[in-house]
């Protein structure tokens, strides 16, 4: 009798397990790089923001067409030019079961502004958040903020109680290699729980059964695997070990298109790849002795006009890039196709500019470059180094994984570096304020790791930050982008295209910010 009962229990347990596995839809996703941290206020890094953004949420969100829709706030109104009232969603629980209230929003606002993080731009211009009641807040602005709602998509909300209990009231100091509870664990309100993060190995997400929203897809269990090597990543897809790859090596795209068991989803990306040059140091840390040559606009222009972007597009990017002159890509408010046309390569003019600047024999410095973040990043850097060599410029390539790379440049320990910048808000101010505006605390220049400083651009960025008239504001953006281009404040290379490959039984909405949302994913 006991044996029969045990057999029945085992059969019932097996049946339940099979029923559960049949209804669940696991998805194995691979891409090139890992997250940097699980702290949602530490690092403004696209992969980190996207994956962590499956666990945490903002007051508002984007829909499939990048329209602003309710998130943790159900409605809002502009009560004056410098104040907004947000009505918060009731009945929302954090993953640990604690209720979401206005206190969590105020705590998160105070936290995200801490200087050791790099996320301040998402609350730029906000002076204070006041509690009206548990589910109503007033956002008080220093001045009008035309892109407030776009910014708030990535202003992610943490639990005050959980953060305090786990001694994570302060944002992780990533560049100092600090580890905290919040940098290794999550407790959000979002559609997925992050169950595990084994750095450089895997991230395991599972659907939040108590999420207030509704997933449009059926992918309930996600295993994300960072696979640095291109060949290994594609081999995993071809072998069926992963279902979706969102970092495709350009040389493999045509082969993947022809594979009858796969589907390639094409789409542009609002990300620009560029070279930053140290313009703040009197002497370069990793360059030739003497005055810093990058302070001279002629040197920057010479380096800029010697790069053959069309050759990089054709031979390295396999036509999966758009040669760039502007620091923002098509699809971003403020982009202008007429301005975004790189000049022709002119080595003779470049040599003359170098000679006129006092460097007839060229210059020497180190170019730092990630080797596992952007499409063909190290190969692009190698090509740029070779093109500069034709001017007599000796650039030593120093390629490394993105984790140590980003810590290095955030510590201003670089003469020159490659970086990519995706525009999370789909507005040019995001790039201009983060990258070009003189560093002055908060969101101003928080990723200006080249110490660029141009008084006219500063004035334009400050003015566009409060201008509510679209025509006037777009004119300010145009002028700031033109100055950035003509003064070679950054050397732009290209805007990335981003095809994704997946098994035929997988479907997902393409995101131009290269942020795949698993709640859109379906597995048949």
GIZICOR-V231469 format. One record per backbone hydrogen bond with DSSP energy under -0.5 kcal/mol. CO is the residue of the C=O (numbers start at 1). NH is the residue of the N-H. E is the energy in kcal/mol with one decimal. If there is no record, write none. Layout:
CO/NH/E  CO/NH/E
//
This chain:
1/5/-2.4  2/6/-2.7  3/7/-2.2  4/8/-2.3  5/9/-2.4  6/10/-2.6  7/11/-2.5  8/12/-2.6  9/13/-2.8  10/14/-2.7  11/15/-2.6  12/16/-2.6  13/17/-2.5  14/18/-2.7  15/19/-2.5  16/20/-2.7  17/21/-2.7  18/22/-2.2  19/23/-1.8  20/24/-1.9  25/220/-1.3  25/221/-1.0  27/29/-0.6  27/223/-2.4  28/243/-2.9  28/244/-1.6  29/225/-2.6  30/246/-1.7  31/227/-3.1  38/40/-0.6  39/42/-1.5  39/43/-0.7  41/119/-0.5  42/118/-1.4  43/45/-1.9  45/49/-3.3  46/50/-2.6  47/51/-2.5  48/52/-2.6  49/53/-1.5  51/54/-1.6  52/55/-1.5  52/56/-2.3  54/192/-2.3  55/190/-3.1  57/157/-2.7  58/72/-2.1  59/71/-1.9  59/73/-2.4  61/69/-2.9  63/66/-1.9  67/63/-1.8  69/61/-2.7  72/89/-3.2  73/71/-1.1  75/87/-2.6  77/79/-1.1  77/85/-2.5  80/83/-1.6  82/141/-2.8  83/79/-0.8  83/80/-1.6  84/139/-3.0  85/77/-1.8  86/88/-0.6  86/137/-2.2  87/74/-2.7  87/75/-1.1  89/92/-0.6  92/100/-2.5  94/97/-2.4  98/94/-3.3  101/104/-1.0  101/105/-1.0  102/106/-2.3  103/107/-2.3  104/108/-2.3  105/109/-2.3  106/110/-2.2  107/111/-2.1  108/112/-2.8  109/113/-1.0  111/114/-1.9  114/117/-1.6  119/122/-1.8  120/123/-2.0  121/124/-1.2  123/126/-2.1  125/127/-0.6  125/142/-2.8  125/143/-0.6  128/140/-3.1  130/132/-0.5  130/138/-2.5  133/136/-1.6  134/102/-1.9  135/88/-2.4  136/132/-2.5  136/133/-1.5  137/86/-2.5  138/130/-3.0  138/140/-0.7  139/84/-2.0  139/141/-0.5  140/127/-2.5  140/128/-2.0  145/148/-1.4  147/151/-2.4  148/152/-2.2  149/153/-0.7  150/153/-0.9  151/154/-1.5  152/59/-0.6  152/60/-0.5  152/155/-0.7  154/156/-1.3  158/160/-0.5  159/163/-2.2  160/164/-2.4  161/165/-2.7  162/166/-1.8  163/168/-3.6  164/167/-1.6  172/174/-1.2  173/176/-0.6  173/178/-2.1  174/177/-2.5  180/184/-0.5  181/184/-1.2  181/185/-1.4  183/38/-1.2  187/159/-0.6  188/95/-2.3  191/208/-3.0  193/195/-0.9  193/206/-2.2  196/204/-2.3  197/199/-0.7  198/201/-2.5  198/202/-2.0  202/198/-2.6  203/205/-0.5  203/224/-3.1  204/195/-2.4  204/196/-1.3  205/222/-2.6  206/193/-3.0  207/209/-0.8  208/211/-1.6  218/220/-0.9  220/207/-2.5  221/27/-2.9  222/205/-2.9  222/224/-0.6  223/29/-2.6  223/225/-0.5  224/203/-2.1  224/226/-0.5  225/31/-1.4  225/227/-0.6  226/228/-0.5  229/233/-2.3  230/234/-2.4  231/235/-2.3  232/236/-2.0  233/237/-1.4  234/238/-2.7  235/239/-2.1  236/241/-2.0  236/242/-1.3  237/240/-1.0  243/503/-2.2  244/30/-2.8  245/501/-2.5  249/252/-1.9  249/253/-0.6  250/253/-0.9  252/256/-2.3  253/257/-2.3  254/258/-1.4  256/259/-0.9  258/260/-0.5  259/262/-1.6  261/504/-1.7  263/265/-0.6  263/502/-2.2  264/266/-0.6  265/500/-2.6  267/498/-2.9  269/271/-1.7  270/423/-2.1  271/496/-1.8  272/421/-2.2  273/493/-3.0  273/494/-1.2  274/419/-2.5  275/491/-2.5  276/417/-2.0  277/279/-0.5  282/292/-2.1  284/287/-0.7  286/366/-1.9  291/293/-0.5  292/295/-1.3  293/296/-1.6  295/297/-0.6  296/299/-0.8  296/300/-1.7  297/301/-2.7  298/302/-2.1  299/303/-2.4  300/304/-2.1  301/305/-2.6  302/306/-0.7  304/307/-1.3  305/346/-1.8  306/308/-0.5  307/309/-1.3  308/312/-1.7  309/313/-2.7  310/314/-2.3  311/315/-3.0  311/316/-0.6  312/316/-1.4  312/317/-2.7  313/319/-3.4  317/320/-2.1  320/497/-1.8  322/495/-2.5  329/332/-1.6  332/335/-2.3  333/428/-2.0  336/339/-0.6  336/340/-1.5  339/341/-1.3  346/350/-1.9  347/351/-2.7  348/352/-2.0  349/353/-2.2  350/354/-2.2  351/355/-2.4  352/356/-3.1  353/357/-1.7  354/359/-3.1  355/358/-1.6  359/362/-1.7  363/394/-2.9  364/288/-2.4  365/396/-2.5  366/368/-0.7  366/416/-0.8  367/398/-2.8  368/418/-1.9  369/400/-2.0  374/377/-1.7  376/380/-2.6  377/381/-2.2  378/382/-2.4  379/383/-2.0  380/384/-2.4  381/385/-2.5  382/386/-2.0  383/387/-2.1  384/388/-2.5  385/389/-1.6  386/390/-0.7  387/390/-0.8  388/391/-2.1  388/393/-1.8  389/392/-1.5  392/394/-0.5  393/395/-0.9  394/365/-2.0  394/396/-0.6  395/397/-0.6  396/367/-2.8  398/369/-2.3  400/371/-1.8  401/405/-1.8  402/406/-3.0  403/407/-1.7  404/408/-2.1  405/409/-2.3  406/410/-2.0  407/411/-1.0  408/413/-2.0  409/412/-1.6  415/278/-2.8  416/368/-3.0  417/276/-3.1  419/274/-2.9  421/272/-1.8  422/424/-1.1  423/426/-1.0  426/333/-2.2  427/430/-1.4  427/431/-0.5  428/431/-0.5  428/432/-2.5  429/433/-3.1  430/434/-1.5  431/435/-3.0  431/436/-0.7  432/436/-1.3  432/437/-2.4  433/445/-3.2  434/447/-1.9  441/444/-1.3  443/445/-0.7  443/446/-1.4  444/440/-1.6  444/441/-0.7  445/448/-1.8  447/449/-1.9  448/451/-1.1  450/279/-3.1  454/458/-2.5  455/459/-2.2  456/460/-2.2  457/461/-3.0  458/462/-2.5  459/463/-2.0  460/464/-2.9  461/465/-1.4  463/466/-1.4  463/467/-1.0  466/468/-0.6  468/470/-0.7  469/473/-2.6  470/474/-3.0  471/475/-1.7  472/476/-1.7  473/477/-2.3  474/478/-2.4  475/479/-2.0  476/480/-2.4  477/481/-2.6  478/482/-2.1  479/483/-2.4  480/484/-2.2  481/485/-2.1  482/486/-3.1  483/487/-2.6  484/489/-1.8  484/490/-0.7  485/488/-1.2  490/492/-0.9  491/275/-2.6  493/324/-2.0  494/273/-3.3  495/322/-2.4  496/269/-1.5  499/248/-0.6  500/265/-3.1  501/245/-3.0  502/263/-2.8  503/506/-2.0  505/524/-2.8  507/522/-2.7  511/514/-1.6  512/270/-3.2  516/518/-0.7  517/520/-1.8  518/521/-1.2  519/216/-1.2  519/217/-2.1  521/218/-1.1  521/219/-1.6  522/507/-2.1
//
